[in-house]
Each structure stands twice: as C-alpha cells, then as structure tokens.
Amino acid sequence: MAKKIVFHPYAWYKMEKRGITKADVEETMREPYSMCRGKIWKKNCPKDISGYLLRAIFEGYDDILR
C-alpha cells in the first residue's frame, strides 16, 4: 500500500509560484533518481521534470509522507 502524501500550505504556495503540479511532486517522491538525507529527519529526492531538476524535500512517517 502506498503512503499518503500530505502537502504543507507553504509547499502549495511555492508550487503555485513555480508552476509545479501536484502530479510532478508525487512522481518525484515515488520514483526519484536518488534518495539522500537532508537536514534532520528530512529526505531529499531529485528528478528531472520537463527539463528542470525538481527536488522534493519531505519527512517520512509510518503512514504518510509530509
């Protein structure tokens, strides 16, 4: 079963400002090029979307990604 992805309001703001869709972020989180640790407890996963490098920064919990 796939984990549910919960977006923070600030993430929605930045996505709208940069023209990034929810589908782009979900694809990046589910099928990244690589996965590396970011700052404390956070993970960083990059993926090339439409010629741009999208980096999704998130925290993982038992049943959700946020």
Secondary structure, DSSP 8 states (H G I E B T S, - for coil): ---EE---HHHHHHHHHHT--HHHHHHHHHS-S--EE-STTEEEEEEEETTEEEEEEEEB-SSEE-
